[in-house]
Amino acid sequence: MNRSIAIDRGVGGLPSVADWTTMLSMADALVQSGMLPKHITTPQACVAVIQRGRELGIPPMYALSNIVYIQGKPTANSELMLALIYRDHGDGAVIFSHSDSTQCIVGYKRRNWDKHMIHTFTIEEAKTAGLLSSQTWQKYPSAMLRARAISAVARMAFPDSIGGMYTPEELGVAVEMDREGGIVISGDVVPVAPAGNNVIRPAVEVVDTETGEILDAEPTPLEMQLYEDRQRIISEANDCIAFGHRAKLNLLHREAKNLGLRDVPEVDAAIEAATERIRALTPAQQSVLA
């Protein structure tokens, strides 16, 4: 199935009074219809997505189906990112020279570049980054490698086209494959806690005074901040794998150490993978990425 969309150039600035009134009225009707994704529960949330789509030139209904706010950050699936890139830089902007269950090799080129650059994302890098525990990765490795390669290239070379968005999976939300072969969010729009012994736990156990049962308390603000820092550092380390950012990796080393996160397996694995990736770069590649 052709999953391309008709997208125009975005509209910058604030909407006019007439546009804003129309957006509010439309959002109220859409929320009451019950036909929106289940995480959009208020007209205000609906308008936020519509406005984000408007800025990027994405039709309202397509934006509502494909843009998701996670912890206040807008995300988009890799298909939407690719459509925005093709719109801005032509059909030859991203070329898939190889894509299977072991690696995805992508050539990418902005309009004013003389030649394509190459980016590769492999199943070994996915394993090192702790991605293969996901059922979706186990069932559809080729599609997931392709999605990761697209999002990495999009942020590296086309940040103006995607407006700085990540994919939901990169911010810790579980995804799955739909019937049409697209990658969609599965379950609730909440970050997935890392597996193992380092899952954030309440600082104090709460005991039910009637039954004696030990209950989980809500995470404290400090625990939530540490969790967000951990997820962010893992995501940025994955960026370093994709982009070869040596200076950024050095900063992540120091930040993770200062936060006491270097002994967290997921963080350590992501940083070490980025370190090995940068060490493997040739001098020519290093000069391009400098």
PESULBEL-V456854 format. One record per residue. N is the residue number from 1. NEAR is the number of other ideal C-beta (glycine too) atoms within 10 Angstrom. D_CENTER is the distance of its C-alpha to the mean C-alpha in Angstrom with 1 decimal. Layout:
n: (N;N)
near: (NEAR;NEAR)
d_center: (D_CENTER;D_CENTER)
//
This chain:
n: (1;2;3;4;5;6;7;8;9;10;11;12;13;14;15;16;17;18;19;20;21;22;23;24;25;26;27;28;29;30;31;32;33;34;35;36;37;38;39;40;41;42;43;44;45;46;47;48;49;50;51;52;53;54;55;56;57;58;59;60;61;62;63;64;65;66;67;68;69;70;71;72;73;74;75;76;77;78;79;80;81;82;83;84;85;86;87;88;89;90;91;92;93;94;95;96;97;98;99;100;101;102;103;104;105;106;107;108;109;110;111;112;113;114;115;116;117;118;119;120;121;122;123;124;125;126;127;128;129;130;131;132;133;134;135;136;137;138;139;140;141;142;143;144;145;146;147;148;149;150;151;152;153;154;155;156;157;158;159;160;161;162;163;164;165;166;167;168;169;170;171;172;173;174;175;176;177;178;179;180;181;182;183;184;185;186;187;188;189;190;191;192;193;194;195;196;197;198;199;200;201;202;203;204;205;206;207;208;209;210;211;212;213;214;215;216;217;218;219;220;221;222;223;224;225;226;227;228;229;230;231;232;233;234;235;236;237;238;239;240;241;242;243;244;245;246;247;248;249;250;251;252;253;254;255;256;257;258;259;260;261;262;263;264;265;266;267;268;269;270;271;272;273;274;275;276;277;278;279;280;281;282;283;284;285;286;287;288;289;290)
near: (7;4;12;11;15;10;19;10;9;16;14;7;6;9;16;9;8;8;13;13;11;13;18;15;11;16;24;15;11;19;18;10;8;7;9;18;15;10;14;21;11;11;18;12;16;23;22;17;24;24;19;18;26;19;16;23;17;28;15;18;14;15;24;21;18;21;23;23;15;18;15;6;12;20;23;25;25;23;19;27;26;23;21;24;23;17;20;18;20;12;9;12;22;23;13;12;11;10;15;12;12;12;18;26;17;21;16;23;17;16;9;6;12;5;7;16;16;13;20;15;25;16;19;12;20;21;14;19;20;19;20;14;12;18;11;19;19;11;11;19;19;14;19;26;25;21;25;25;24;26;26;24;25;25;19;17;20;20;11;12;22;23;17;10;25;19;26;23;24;22;20;20;20;17;23;15;16;10;7;8;11;18;21;17;20;15;11;10;18;12;15;16;14;20;11;11;8;16;9;15;12;13;10;7;10;12;11;9;7;6;8;7;9;10;10;9;13;9;16;13;8;10;15;13;12;17;18;14;16;21;20;15;22;25;16;19;27;25;22;23;25;20;20;21;20;16;8;16;20;13;12;23;16;9;15;23;12;9;15;10;20;14;10;20;13;19;23;15;16;26;23;12;21;28;18;12;19;20;8;9;14;8;7;8;14;12;9;11;14;9)
d_center: (23.9;22.9;19.5;19.8;20.2;22.6;20.9;22.8;22.4;21.0;23.4;23.3;25.0;25.9;27.1;30.8;32.7;33.2;29.6;28.5;31.3;30.2;26.6;27.8;30.3;27.9;25.3;28.1;29.3;26.0;25.3;28.9;28.6;26.3;24.6;21.1;18.2;19.4;17.0;18.6;21.9;23.4;24.4;22.8;19.3;20.1;21.3;18.3;16.1;19.1;19.5;15.9;16.5;20.0;18.9;16.9;19.7;18.2;20.8;20.7;20.6;17.9;15.7;16.6;15.6;12.3;10.9;10.2;10.7;9.6;12.0;12.9;9.6;9.0;5.9;7.1;7.6;8.6;12.2;12.0;10.6;13.5;15.9;15.5;16.1;19.1;20.4;20.5;21.5;23.2;23.1;23.5;20.6;18.6;20.8;20.1;23.1;22.4;20.1;21.1;20.4;20.8;19.0;17.5;19.2;18.1;20.4;19.1;21.4;21.5;24.6;26.7;26.0;28.9;27.1;23.9;22.0;20.7;17.5;17.6;15.2;17.5;17.8;19.4;16.5;14.4;17.4;17.7;14.2;15.1;13.0;16.2;17.3;15.2;17.6;15.3;15.0;18.7;19.6;17.5;16.8;17.4;14.9;12.1;13.2;13.3;9.8;8.7;11.5;10.7;7.4;9.3;12.3;11.0;10.2;13.3;15.7;14.7;13.1;15.8;15.0;11.4;12.3;9.9;6.8;3.1;2.4;4.3;5.1;3.6;5.2;7.9;8.6;10.8;10.7;13.9;15.7;17.8;21.3;20.5;18.2;14.9;11.9;11.9;11.3;14.3;16.2;15.6;12.6;12.9;11.3;13.0;15.5;16.0;19.0;22.3;24.6;22.2;20.7;21.4;24.8;27.1;29.5;32.4;33.3;34.6;37.7;38.9;42.5;43.9;42.4;41.6;38.2;35.5;32.6;29.1;28.9;25.9;23.9;25.3;23.5;23.8;22.3;19.3;18.9;19.2;16.5;14.1;15.4;15.0;11.3;10.8;13.2;11.8;8.4;10.9;13.2;10.9;10.8;14.5;14.9;13.5;15.3;18.3;18.3;21.4;22.0;18.6;19.0;22.4;21.1;18.6;21.7;23.7;21.3;20.6;24.3;25.2;23.0;24.6;21.4;22.6;24.4;21.3;20.8;17.0;17.0;20.0;18.8;15.7;17.9;20.7;18.7;17.7;21.4;22.6;20.5;21.9;25.3;25.3;24.8;28.1;29.7;29.1;25.3;25.4;27.4;25.0;22.0;24.2)
//
